Amino acid sequence: MSDIPSPPPIAARRGISVPDLLVALGVTLLGLALLAGSLKIPFGINAVVGPRVFPLIVSVGMTILGALLTVNVLRGGRAEPAAEEDTDPDAPVNLGAAGIILGGFLLGAVLLPTLGFVLGTAIMYFSVALAFGERRWGLMVFVSLAVALVTYLVFTHGLGLSLPPGVLKGVL
């Protein structure tokens, strides 16, 4: 036997990373939510591979991945940046930007049935640009509306899907 002391466990050296734990739990919860939704899909008629198969594969895989990530984080693992990334893993997390994106997504989702897809989605795009530090308001409004409009046209005319036009009904 050697008299060399063993290094302290990883968790004792660095502690549990709260942002990594939140991501891991979020992936797990999203996988479980997708699994619950997948189980509500009816079986296909006379089909070996029905409409439930691929959603079930994705949701089970995501749940397993989230569980593995959670175990890894609880053991002290961290999502380290790649060598080419110029980041400091010990820098404080900017939760304000994440809050702006989340708030914009929730606001857009709530207003989407009333305002329609283009305006509701434009709110979401605008919030992402704002969270990333863009402050040219006119450009943000223009790009958000343009990307949302192109997305709407591709999905409705190109793919034949029905998206809510909202207040722009008759214009689009």
C-alpha positions as MATLAB code, in Angstrom:
seq = 'MSDIPSPPPIAARRGISVPDLLVALGVTLLGLALLAGSLKIPFGINAVVGPRVFPLIVSVGMTILGALLTVNVLRGGRAEPAAEEDTDPDAPVNLGAAGIILGGFLLGAVLLPTLGFVLGTAIMYFSVALAFGERRWGLMVFVSLAVALVTYLVFTHGLGLSLPPGVLKGVL';
ca = [
       0.000    0.000    0.000;
       1.076    3.504   -0.676;
       1.303    6.325    1.840;
       0.104    8.854   -0.734;
      -3.150   10.426    0.448;
      -6.037   10.184   -1.958;
      -7.307   13.457   -3.411;
     -10.502   14.877   -1.971;
     -13.668   13.953   -3.839;
     -14.661   16.277   -6.676;
     -17.716   17.526   -4.746;
     -15.485   18.604   -1.852;
     -13.175   20.485   -4.189;
     -15.697   22.434   -6.201;
     -19.137   21.952   -4.711;
     -22.349   21.449   -6.595;
     -22.910   23.827   -9.495;
     -26.420   25.244   -9.102;
     -26.771   26.333  -12.772;
     -25.692   22.872  -13.943;
     -28.125   21.263  -11.509;
     -30.969   23.458  -12.771;
     -30.216   22.503  -16.383;
     -30.024   18.807  -15.482;
     -33.319   18.924  -13.581;
     -34.899   20.943  -16.397;
     -33.877   18.318  -18.968;
     -35.270   15.589  -16.710;
     -38.579   17.396  -16.162;
     -38.920   18.208  -19.855;
     -38.308   14.545  -20.688;
     -40.980   13.491  -18.196;
     -43.432   16.054  -19.589;
     -42.773   14.819  -23.123;
     -43.233   11.246  -21.926;
     -46.593   12.117  -20.379;
     -47.682   13.756  -23.619;
     -46.374   10.867  -25.723;
     -48.423    8.378  -23.758;
     -51.583   10.292  -24.703;
     -50.982    9.782  -28.434;
     -53.355    7.095  -29.728;
     -51.984    3.916  -31.295;
     -51.876    3.786  -35.074;
     -54.258    1.505  -36.931;
     -52.609   -1.578  -38.449;
     -49.163   -0.071  -38.034;
     -46.114   -1.794  -36.619;
     -44.525    1.573  -35.953;
     -47.302    3.916  -34.922;
     -47.318    7.639  -34.218;
     -46.207    7.090  -30.591;
     -42.898    5.368  -31.296;
     -40.633    8.304  -32.068;
     -42.044   10.657  -29.410;
     -41.585    7.828  -26.886;
     -37.985    7.249  -27.985;
     -37.160   10.945  -27.707;
     -38.919   11.428  -24.360;
     -37.406    8.320  -22.742;
     -33.974    9.253  -24.072;
     -34.321   12.800  -22.766;
     -35.467   11.581  -19.350;
     -32.524    9.175  -19.101;
     -30.103   11.885  -20.230;
     -31.521   14.306  -17.653;
     -31.237   11.701  -14.891;
     -27.613   10.972  -15.841;
     -26.822   14.693  -15.908;
     -28.439   15.138  -12.497;
     -26.408   12.292  -10.989;
     -23.241   13.731  -12.534;
     -23.900   17.193  -11.102;
     -24.747   15.815   -7.659;
     -21.401   13.987   -7.735;
     -19.671   17.336   -8.326;
     -19.384   17.324  -12.097;
     -19.546   20.597  -13.977;
     -20.156   21.568  -17.560;
     -16.692   22.852  -18.364;
     -16.225   25.125  -21.360;
     -14.310   23.802  -24.343;
     -10.661   24.793  -24.660;
     -11.413   27.295  -27.419;
     -14.094   29.094  -25.396;
     -12.973   32.271  -23.663;
     -15.103   31.915  -20.545;
     -14.628   31.825  -16.819;
     -16.607   28.934  -15.286;
     -16.405   30.610  -11.872;
     -17.908   33.909  -13.059;
     -21.335   34.745  -11.640;
     -24.308   33.696  -13.741;
     -26.306   36.475  -15.405;
     -29.819   35.452  -14.414;
     -31.203   38.764  -15.676;
     -30.699   37.722  -19.308;
     -32.342   34.355  -18.681;
     -35.224   36.147  -16.946;
     -35.718   38.478  -19.924;
     -35.850   35.524  -22.329;
     -38.206   33.563  -20.082;
     -40.436   36.605  -19.561;
     -40.549   37.309  -23.303;
     -41.384   33.690  -24.045;
     -44.182   33.610  -21.467;
     -45.597   36.972  -22.588;
     -45.478   35.912  -26.242;
     -47.107   32.559  -25.456;
     -49.907   34.193  -23.458;
     -50.588   36.825  -26.125;
     -50.155   34.479  -29.125;
     -53.831   33.396  -29.334;
     -55.002   37.030  -29.253;
     -52.286   38.856  -31.192;
     -51.515   35.977  -33.522;
     -48.408   34.014  -34.397;
     -46.462   36.850  -36.019;
     -46.786   39.359  -33.170;
     -46.565   36.768  -30.385;
     -43.433   35.239  -31.870;
     -41.935   38.665  -32.574;
     -42.179   39.413  -28.836;
     -40.180   36.241  -28.170;
     -37.496   37.128  -30.749;
     -37.308   40.678  -29.405;
     -36.738   39.438  -25.845;
     -33.848   37.218  -26.974;
     -32.162   40.122  -28.771;
     -32.661   42.316  -25.710;
     -31.206   39.657  -23.408;
     -28.126   39.349  -25.626;
     -27.451   43.065  -25.201;
     -28.815   44.563  -28.413;
     -30.035   48.118  -27.814;
     -30.928   49.316  -31.314;
     -34.677   49.252  -30.706;
     -35.779   49.937  -34.269;
     -33.561   47.202  -35.665;
     -34.784   44.734  -33.031;
     -38.429   45.458  -33.841;
     -37.819   45.181  -37.599;
     -35.811   41.941  -37.427;
     -38.210   40.349  -34.927;
     -41.233   41.115  -37.094;
     -39.448   40.076  -40.296;
     -38.269   36.722  -38.931;
     -41.684   36.021  -37.394;
     -43.443   36.912  -40.664;
     -41.124   34.723  -42.763;
     -41.619   31.869  -40.292;
     -45.403   32.318  -40.482;
     -45.398   32.321  -44.287;
     -43.147   29.258  -44.535;
     -45.300   27.274  -42.120;
     -48.694   28.349  -43.460;
     -48.047   28.556  -47.201;
     -45.014   26.303  -47.573;
     -46.012   23.503  -45.212;
     -49.774   24.026  -45.188;
     -50.035   24.355  -41.411;
     -52.619   26.517  -39.715;
     -51.219   29.166  -37.363;
     -53.317   31.835  -35.623;
     -53.269   35.113  -37.587;
     -54.720   37.070  -34.639;
     -55.112   40.792  -35.219;
     -53.468   40.453  -38.642;
     -56.337   38.309  -39.962;
     -57.198   39.469  -43.444;
     -53.778   41.102  -43.863;
     -51.760   37.892  -44.036;
];
